[in-house]
Amino acid sequence: MRKSGILMHISSLPSDYGIGTMGKEAYKFVDFLKSAKQKCWQILPIGPTSYGDSPYQSFSTNAGNPYFIDMDILREEGLLKKSDYSKLDWGKDRKNVDYETIYENRFKVLKIAFEEFKKGDLSEFYDFLQKNERWISNYALFMSIKNENDGKSWLEWEDGLRKRDSHSLWEFKSSHEDDVMFWEFVQFKFFEQWNKLKKYANDNGVSIIGDIPIYVALDSAEVWVYPDLFELDENLVPKAVAGCPPDAFSPTGQLWGNPLYNWDRHRECGFNWWIDRIKSATSLYDVVRIDHFRGFEGYYSIPYGDKTAENGQWLKGPGIELFNAVKNELGDLPIIAEDLGFLTEDVHKLLRDSGFPGMKVLEFAFDPREESNYLPYTYNSNSVVYVGTHDNNTVLGWIDELDEDTLEFCKKYIDSKDDIVWKLIKTAMASVSDTAIIQMQDYLELGSEARMNTPSVLGGNWQWRMGKNDLTDKLAKKIADITCTYGRYERQ
């Protein structure tokens, strides 16, 4: 079935408190999607962000981001007073997230709500803990120890806690019960609000496309709890880390710094950790996009401690064996494979064997000096087409950066000398790809100032926010007309 949707992270929603939340503006966005005849809302990973504020570097693969908990909803529940949060500093710029300011103030407010919460009926809270026992207690303990250690990585904790000595963990938990319970409360409220929002979206015909990074952060509960599943030495220090080799865009490559998987150990365990992770993601989202899919066929390994990615090497991943194990356990799943980057025939074969739709990005299509499999005439229907993703510039910003030959070829291909933004949107919508996803920034015709992420650049990313008055009836009608014209919505 042909369909389309909009890519915009929760953090980019408008709000009065510095960052988008799962409150009324999220529900208004669902209403806008429905009015614009969109069937999908694609978001970025929703885990708690760490240093650098990237949703792709999280303290947990299971937990939700405390920043997205809506404080007005907590007030309506009687857990907060408006004065607890309305007069605090949430940042002066409504177009950008000020993460440092939010970090300083958000947890103060959540702790006020927690103190009030403890006075009420906790039966639903304890039910939540029981249902999520496989991860919640470890995560809450991890965050509590981290908090006690001024935010330091678990690699810098004292040996008993770093190496998960049972007596040391028991001793810490016994003396920090209230703090551990606070982190459990935060997750309880996150998932309570998330599940209501997702249900509202689904009830209005909108599916949520979520995103899981292939790798986890070194400073995460998962690496702390399951060090044998990662390439660590006897002192729990990484042997090698993830990244991408040098290319035309990055002469020294990309050094991500994530620990690499010990695939032999995963194989011995029947890939249970991955099965559990994907099962969790498919319960959280309607469709799961797996980031850096090519890393399952072959991954780039960089010696730990290197300052660039220049000395890395390609090593074999688990390939289709992993996805066969997932399929045997969970059946066919709604997964999108992010198959961008350096692709070999082996990667193409893995994608074909998996049956997952891959991604097509129009901003990669128009270099006249080389053949491109991103030009729409090369697509097959089992694909998801984007004009650009969160890692690309907006169309207006992209146009400003193009050389003359590429811009000329793009204009010739889409048969447009002006209004390139909407012509590219229509080109994506007209393609044979089953699903078309457009960034909200491009529907709003914004420039580089609205770019979500510039890979390999530290700072200044993940900040863009939409204005409160940007979602107009006129825009919804324009999107709906294009959607119907290209058969991505049932004609009435």
C-alpha positions in Angstrom: 0.0 0.0 0.0 1.4 3.4 -1.0 1.6 5.9 1.9 3.5 8.9 3.1 4.5 10.6 6.3 6.5 13.4 7.9 9.9 13.1 9.7 10.1 15.3 12.8 11.5 14.4 16.2 9.6 15.0 19.4 12.2 17.5 20.6 11.3 19.7 17.6 7.7 20.2 18.6 6.8 23.6 20.0 6.5 24.1 23.8 6.9 26.8 26.4 9.5 24.8 28.2 12.5 24.6 26.0 11.9 21.3 24.1 9.1 19.4 22.5 7.2 17.0 24.8 4.4 14.4 24.6 1.9 17.0 25.6 -0.8 19.0 23.7 1.5 20.0 20.8 2.3 16.4 20.0 -1.5 15.7 19.8 -1.9 18.7 17.6 0.8 17.4 15.3 -1.1 14.1 15.0 -4.2 16.1 14.1 -2.2 17.9 11.5 -0.9 14.6 10.0 -4.4 13.3 9.8 -5.7 16.5 8.2 -2.7 16.4 5.7 -3.6 12.7 4.9 -0.3 11.4 6.2 -0.2 7.9 7.5 3.2 8.0 9.2 5.0 10.1 11.8 8.8 9.2 11.8 10.8 10.2 14.8 14.4 9.7 16.0 15.4 7.5 18.9 13.6 8.4 22.1 16.1 7.2 24.7 17.7 9.5 27.3 20.5 11.5 25.6 24.0 11.8 27.0 27.0 14.0 26.3 26.5 15.7 22.9 22.7 15.5 23.1 22.5 13.0 20.3 19.5 10.6 20.3 21.9 8.1 18.8 24.1 8.1 22.0 21.8 7.1 24.8 22.2 5.8 28.4 19.8 3.0 27.6 18.3 1.1 24.7 15.1 0.6 26.7 14.5 3.8 28.6 12.7 7.0 27.5 14.0 10.5 27.4 12.9 12.4 30.6 12.9 15.7 28.6 9.9 14.5 26.7 7.7 14.1 29.8 5.1 16.9 29.6 4.9 19.0 32.8 1.4 20.3 32.1 0.1 16.7 32.1 1.9 16.1 35.5 0.2 19.3 36.8 -3.2 18.0 35.6 -2.5 14.9 37.5 -1.9 16.9 40.7 1.8 16.1 40.8 3.0 19.7 40.1 1.8 23.3 40.5 2.2 25.7 37.5 4.6 27.7 39.7 6.9 24.7 40.0 8.1 25.1 36.4 6.6 28.1 34.7 9.1 30.7 36.1 12.2 28.6 35.5 14.6 29.3 32.7 14.1 27.0 29.7 16.2 28.9 27.2 15.6 32.2 25.4 15.5 30.9 21.8 12.2 29.3 20.8 13.7 28.1 17.6 16.5 26.0 19.2 16.8 23.6 22.2 19.1 24.8 25.0 20.1 21.4 26.3 22.3 22.7 29.1 19.5 24.8 30.6 17.0 22.0 30.3 19.4 19.6 32.0 19.9 22.0 34.9 16.1 22.5 35.5 14.1 19.5 34.2 15.2 17.1 36.9 14.5 19.6 39.7 10.9 19.7 38.5 10.6 15.9 38.1 11.8 15.5 41.7 9.1 17.8 42.9 6.6 15.6 41.0 8.2 12.5 42.4 7.8 13.6 46.0 4.1 14.2 45.4 3.7 11.0 43.5 4.9 8.9 46.5 1.9 10.1 48.5 -0.6 8.4 46.2 -1.6 4.9 45.0 1.5 3.2 43.7 -0.2 0.0 42.4 0.1 0.9 38.7 3.7 1.9 39.3 4.6 -1.4 40.8 2.8 -3.2 38.0 5.0 -1.2 35.5 8.1 -2.3 37.4 7.1 -5.9 37.3 6.4 -5.9 33.6 9.7 -4.2 32.8 11.9 -6.0 35.3 14.2 -7.2 32.5 15.7 -3.7 32.3 14.2 -1.1 34.6 16.0 -2.0 37.9 19.4 -2.1 36.2 18.8 1.2 34.4 17.5 2.9 37.5 20.5 1.7 39.5 22.9 2.7 36.7 21.5 6.3 36.7 21.5 6.5 40.4 25.2 5.5 40.6 26.0 7.9 37.8 24.2 10.7 39.6 26.1 9.9 42.8 29.3 10.1 40.8 28.6 13.5 39.3 27.7 12.1 35.9 30.9 10.2 35.3 31.0 7.3 33.0 30.6 3.9 34.6 34.2 3.1 33.5 35.3 5.7 36.1 33.3 4.3 39.1 35.0 2.5 41.9 35.8 -1.1 41.1 33.0 -2.8 43.0 30.3 -0.9 41.2 32.1 -0.8 37.9 32.5 -4.6 37.9 29.0 -5.2 39.3 30.2 -6.9 42.5 26.9 -8.2 44.1 27.7 -6.9 47.6 28.7 -3.4 46.3 25.5 -3.2 44.3 23.4 -4.3 47.2 25.1 -1.9 49.5 24.6 1.0 47.1 21.0 0.2 46.4 20.1 -0.2 50.1 21.5 3.3 50.9 20.0 5.0 47.8 16.5 3.4 47.6 14.7 6.7 47.1 17.0 7.9 44.3 16.7 4.5 42.5 12.9 4.8 42.8 13.1 8.3 41.3 14.6 7.0 38.1 12.0 4.3 38.0 9.2 6.9 38.5 10.6 8.9 35.6 10.3 5.9 33.3 6.9 5.1 34.6 5.7 8.6 33.6 7.5 8.6 30.3 5.9 5.4 29.1 2.5 6.3 30.5 2.5 9.5 28.4 4.1 7.7 25.4 1.5 4.9 25.3 -1.3 7.4 25.4 0.2 9.5 22.6 0.9 6.4 20.4 -2.7 5.2 20.9 -4.0 8.6 19.9 -1.9 8.5 16.7 -3.0 4.9 15.9 -6.6 5.7 16.5 -6.3 8.6 14.0 -4.8 6.4 11.3 -1.2 7.5 12.0 1.6 4.9 12.4 4.8 5.7 14.4 8.1 5.0 12.6 10.7 4.7 15.3 14.5 4.4 15.1 17.0 2.2 16.7 20.8 2.8 16.4 22.8 -0.3 15.5 25.2 0.5 18.3 24.8 1.5 21.9 26.8 4.1 23.8 29.8 3.0 25.7 28.4 4.8 28.8 25.2 2.9 28.9 23.4 0.5 31.2 23.6 -2.2 28.5 27.4 -2.2 28.3 27.7 -2.0 32.1 25.3 -4.9 32.6 26.3 -7.2 29.7 30.1 -6.5 29.1 30.6 -10.0 27.6 28.4 -9.0 24.6 30.9 -6.2 23.6 34.5 -6.2 22.5 36.0 -5.2 25.9 39.2 -6.3 27.5 39.7 -7.8 31.0 39.6 -4.2 32.5 36.3 -3.5 30.7 38.0 -1.1 28.3 37.0 -1.3 24.6 39.4 -3.0 22.3 38.1 -1.2 19.2 35.2 1.2 18.5 32.8 2.0 15.7 32.9 4.5 13.0 33.1 5.1 9.2 36.2 5.2 6.9 37.4 8.4 5.3 35.5 9.5 2.2 34.9 12.6 0.1 32.8 14.2 2.9 35.1 13.4 5.8 38.8 13.0 4.9 39.6 11.5 8.3 36.5 9.4 8.5 33.9 9.4 11.3 34.9 8.2 14.8 31.7 7.4 16.6 33.3 5.8 19.6 30.6 3.1 20.3 31.9 -0.3 21.5 31.7 -3.0 19.0 29.7 -6.2 19.5 31.3 -9.5 20.4 29.3 -11.3 17.6 30.7 -14.7 18.6 29.2 -14.3 22.1 25.9 -13.1 20.6 25.9 -16.2 18.4 26.5 -18.5 21.4 23.5 -16.9 23.1 21.2 -17.4 20.1 21.2 -13.6 19.5 18.8 -13.4 22.4 19.9 -9.8 23.3 19.1 -8.6 19.7 15.8 -10.6 19.6 14.8 -8.9 22.9 15.9 -5.5 21.6 13.9 -5.7 18.4 10.9 -7.2 20.2 10.9 -4.2 22.6 11.3 -1.7 19.7 8.4 -3.3 17.7 6.1 -3.0 20.8 7.2 0.7 21.2 6.7 1.6 17.5 4.6 0.5 14.6 7.5 0.4 12.2 11.2 0.2 13.2 14.0 1.8 11.2 17.4 0.2 12.0 20.2 2.7 11.6 23.5 1.7 9.8 22.1 -1.6 8.5 25.2 -2.2 6.5 27.0 -2.8 9.8 25.3 -6.2 10.1 27.1 -7.4 7.0 30.5 -5.8 7.6 31.5 -3.2 10.2 34.3 -0.8 10.5 36.6 -1.4 13.5 38.9 1.4 14.7 41.5 0.8 17.4 40.4 2.3 20.7 42.3 5.5 21.5 42.8 6.6 17.9 41.9 10.2 17.3 40.6 9.6 13.8 39.0 6.8 11.8 41.8 6.5 9.4 43.4 3.3 10.8 40.2 1.2 10.9 39.5 -2.1 9.1 36.4 -3.8 7.8 35.3 -7.0 9.6 32.5 -9.4 9.0 29.2 -9.0 10.8 26.6 -11.7 11.6 24.7 -11.1 8.3 21.4 -12.9 7.6 22.0 -15.3 10.4 21.0 -12.7 12.9 17.8 -11.7 11.1 16.8 -15.4 10.6 17.1 -15.9 14.3 14.9 -12.8 14.9 12.4 -14.0 12.3 12.2 -17.5 13.8 11.4 -16.0 17.2 9.3 -13.0 16.3 8.0 -13.7 12.8 7.9 -11.1 10.0 8.4 -7.6 11.3 7.8 -4.1 10.0 11.4 -3.0 9.6 13.1 -0.3 7.5 16.8 -0.9 6.8 18.9 2.3 6.7 21.2 1.1 3.9 23.0 4.3 3.2 26.8 4.8 3.0 29.5 2.5 1.5 27.6 -0.5 0.1 29.1 -3.6 -1.4 27.3 -6.4 -3.3 27.3 -8.4 0.0 25.3 -5.6 1.6 22.8 -5.5 -1.3 22.4 -9.3 -0.9 21.8 -9.0 2.8 19.1 -6.4 2.1 17.5 -8.6 -0.5 17.7 -11.7 1.7 16.1 -9.8 4.6 13.2 -8.6 2.6 13.3 -5.3 4.4 12.7 -2.1 2.4 15.8 0.1 2.0 16.1 3.9 1.8 16.4 6.2 -1.2 17.5 9.8 -0.7 16.9 12.4 -3.5 19.7 14.7 -2.2 22.2 12.0 -3.1 20.8 11.6 -6.6 22.0 14.4 -8.9 25.8 14.3 -9.2 26.1 14.3 -13.1 29.6 12.8 -12.9 28.6 9.4 -11.8 25.7 6.9 -12.1 23.3 7.0 -9.2 20.9 4.4 -7.8 19.1 7.3 -6.0 17.5 8.6 -9.1 13.8 7.7 -9.0 13.8 5.6 -12.2 16.1 3.1 -10.5 13.8 2.5 -7.5 11.8 -0.6 -6.7 8.5 -0.4 -4.8 10.0 -2.1 -1.7 11.8 1.1 -0.6 11.3 4.3 1.4 12.1 7.5 -0.3 13.2 10.7 1.3 14.2 14.1 -0.1 16.6 14.3 2.8 16.9 12.8 6.3 17.9 14.2 9.7 21.6 13.8 8.7 21.1 16.0 5.5 20.7 19.7 5.0 17.2 21.0 4.3 16.5 21.4 0.6 17.1 25.1 0.6 20.3 24.7 2.5 21.3 21.9 0.2 20.7 24.0 -2.9 23.0 26.7 -1.5 25.8 24.2 -1.2 25.5 22.6 -4.7 28.0 23.1 -7.5 26.6 24.5 -10.7 26.6 21.3 -12.6 24.8 19.3 -10.0 22.2 22.0 -9.5 21.6 22.2 -13.3 21.2 18.4 -13.5 18.7 18.5 -10.6 16.7 21.2 -12.2 16.7 19.4 -15.6 15.6 16.1 -13.9 12.7 17.5 -11.9 11.8 19.9 -14.8 11.9 23.0 -12.6 13.9 26.2 -12.6 12.4 27.5 -9.4 10.3 26.2 -6.5 12.7 23.3 -6.3 11.6 22.4 -2.7 8.1 21.5 -3.7 9.1 19.9 -7.0 11.5 17.6 -5.2 8.7 16.7 -2.7 6.5 15.9 -5.6 9.2 13.8 -7.2 9.5 11.8 -4.1 5.7 11.4 -3.8 5.4 10.4 -7.4 8.1 7.7 -7.2 7.3 3.9 -7.1 8.5 3.6 -3.5 5.8 2.3 -1.2 6.5 4.9 1.4 7.6 8.6 1.0 8.8 10.5 4.1 9.4 14.3 4.0 11.2 16.3 6.6 8.9 18.9 8.3 11.6 21.6 7.7 11.2 21.1 3.9 7.4 21.4 4.1 8.1 24.7 5.9 10.7 25.7 3.3 13.4 26.4 5.9 17.1 26.9 5.2 20.3 25.6 6.9 19.4 27.1 10.2 16.8 24.3 10.6 19.2 21.5 9.8 18.9 18.8 12.5 22.3 17.2 12.4 25.7 17.6 10.6 27.5 14.3 11.1 31.0 14.4 12.6 30.4 17.9 14.0 30.2 18.2 17.8 27.8 20.8 19.1 25.0 22.7 17.5 23.1 19.6 16.5 19.6 18.2 17.4 18.4 21.7 18.3 15.8 22.8 15.7 12.3 23.5 16.9 9.1 24.3 15.0 7.2 27.5 15.6 3.8 27.3 17.3 2.0 28.8 14.3 3.7 26.8 11.6 1.0 24.1 11.3 -1.6 25.9 9.2 -4.8 24.6 7.5 -3.4 25.9 4.2 -0.2 23.8 4.5 -2.2 20.7 5.5 -4.4 21.1 2.5 -1.4 21.5 0.2 0.2 18.4 1.5 -3.0 16.4 1.3 -3.6 17.5 -2.3 -0.1 16.2 -3.3 -0.6 13.0 -1.3 -3.8 12.2 -3.1 -2.5 13.2 -6.5 0.2 10.6 -6.3 -1.9 7.8 -4.9 -0.6 7.8 -1.3 -4.1 8.1 0.2 -7.4 6.5 -0.7 -9.5 8.8 -2.9 -12.8 9.8 -1.4 
